[in-house]
Amino acid sequence: MTDRHPTSADRHAERGQQPCPEPAQDRPPAPADWRARLLAAVSPRPPSPPAPNRIDWPNYTGRPAVWWGDGTVAGAHCVVAVWEFAVYGGSFGEVDAATFAAAAEHAATTGLPLLSFLRSGGTRLQEGVAGLVGLPRAALAAMRLAEAGVPHLAVVDQPTTGGVWVTVASRADLRCAVAGATVGFAGPRVVTAVTGTALDGSSHTAESAFAAGHVDVVAQPDQVEAWLATALAAVTAKPAGSGDAGPTEGGVDDGTAVRRGWEQVQAARAPGRTTAGAALDALVPRGVELAGGDATVRARLGLLADATGTGVVAVALAATPGTAPGPAGFRLLERAAHLAGRLGLPLVTFVDTPGADPSPAAEAGGVAAAIGAAMGAVLACPSPTICVVVGEGGSGGALAAACVDVLLMAPDSYLTALAPEGAATTLRIPAERAADLGGLRPTDLRRLGFAEGVLGSGEPAALAAAVAATLGPLHGSDQGVRLSARRRKWSTGLPGRL
C-alpha cells in the first residue's frame, strides 16, 4: 500500500476504465511525471494499432498501454519499454505484449540494454485469454534476451502487479522499486476479494518486496537515475578481448454442452468431478513422487497406465479442487519440466486451480518469480508437452502449467485471465457478468485458438486415454518442428475471436 491517496483517475484506471473528468474547480494540478526528464532523449517508435475486441467486451477500445523506443537514459544508449497507467490501468493486453516483445527483440538484436518502466494493474481483463497470452509472450521475450546475453533492468513503479510483475519485472536481471509503490502478484483489492482478509499495509509494497529480496533497491523518484547509471555501467562493462554483444490432436471432441460462462464456472467447482490428483493417478498409476514442499501440487515420474511402457513426468496443479499453489508448488512444476527435458520424457500437466496463492506469505515467498520461472521452464522443455485443464483455471498461476504443445479442456472446466470474483472486484461488475463476458468456456477457448480441443468425458480413465492418444503423434514428430510450432503458438496473438 502507499501513502498517496488514490484520485478519481486512479480508481477508474485500476478497474480498466478511462477516468471521468472532475469539475475544473475541484481538480488539483496534475503532477509532472518524474519519468519525463529521464526519458527526454528517447525516440519513441510509432504507436501500435488498438487490439481487436475478440470477446466483444462492451465499449472496449483496445487502446495500447505500452510504448517503446531507444535513446540515452542515465548516460547509456538503451531500449526502453514504458507502461502508461492512465490507459486501462496500464493493463497488459495482446498488443502491449507485442510491443514489449518488439522492444526485447530490438534489444537482443542490437545488444542494447532493455529498461522496462512499469506501472500496471496486470492483465487486460477486457481481452480475456487473448490478454492472458501476453504472459507467455513476455516470458519468451525475456528468454530471448537471456539467450542473447542482453541485460534487462526494470523500474517497478506505482503500481506493478499481476502478469506484468510475473513475466516482466520479476524476470528482469536487476529491479529497482519506487518507494511507496504497490508491488505484488495480486493487487490488494483482489487479495481482499479472494481471501476475505484486508491487507494491513505490511505486504504488497516496494518495501516488503525489498525485504523479501524480490527487488534490489527501493528508491525515491529522484534517485532512480543515479541507480540506473550505476547499474548500466556495471552490466554493460565488457572484459578485455570480448566481442560486441501444429500440434497434433488426439482423443478430442467438441461435443460439450453449451453453458453460460457462470454456469461453466459452477460446473468446474461442483463436488464429485474428477480432480487433477485423480487424473494423475489414472495416467501414471505407479512411479516416483517428486517432493516439492507444497501439498497442493503433486508430481510423479513413472510409466503410462497403457501397455506402451512410455515414461512420463506428470504434474497436478493443484491436486485438490479449490486450492491455490504457492511458491514451492511452482518450483516443483519448474523442477518437473527441467527433469522431463533432461530425461527426454514427455511432460503432462493437469490444471485445477482458481489461481496462485495471493497471500502475504506467498508474496514474501516469491510466488511471482516462481510462476515466471515455472512458465519459462514449461515453455522451454524440449520434450513433448500436454496440459489438460480438469476444472478451474485461473490467471497466470494456471497458465504456468498450460503453455504447452497441446492444451485440452475437460468438459467441466474453464480458463480465464482472473477468477470471476477477482475480475468482478477489479472491474466492479457482478462475478456472474464477469464470467459471462470473459470468454472462458472450453468452446470459447477452442474458437479463440487458445486450446486445441475439448474432451468428451472428464472421467479419469478417459482423460488418461486422451493424453496417451495425443502423445503418440507428438512422440513421432520432429523435435525442431514441434518446438518451432510451440514458440509460434505462444509468441503470437490468438488467431480467433468470439
Secondary structure, DSSP 8 states (H G I E B T S, - for coil): --SS---HHHHHHHTT-------GGG-------THHHHTTTEEE---------TT--TT------EEEEEEEETTEEEEEEEE-TTTGGG-B-HHHHHHHHHHHHHHHHH---EEEEEEE-SB-GGGTHHHHTHHHHHHHHHHHHHHHT--EEEEEEEEEEHHHIIIIITTSSEEEEETT-BEESS-HHHHHHHHS----SSSSBHHHHHHTTSSSEEE-GGGHHHHHHHHHHHHT---TT---------S---------HHHHHHHHT-TTS--HHHHHHHH-SEEEE---S-TTEEEEEEE-SSTT--EEEEEEETSSTT----HHHHHHHHHHHHHHHHHT--EEEEEEESSS--SHHHHHTTHHHHHHHHHHHHHH-SS-EEEEEEEEEBHHHHHTTT-SSEEEE-TT---BSS-HHHHHHHHTS-HHHHHHHTT-SHHHHHHHTS-SEE-S--SHHHHHHHHHHHHHHHHTS-HHHHHHHHHHHHHS--S---
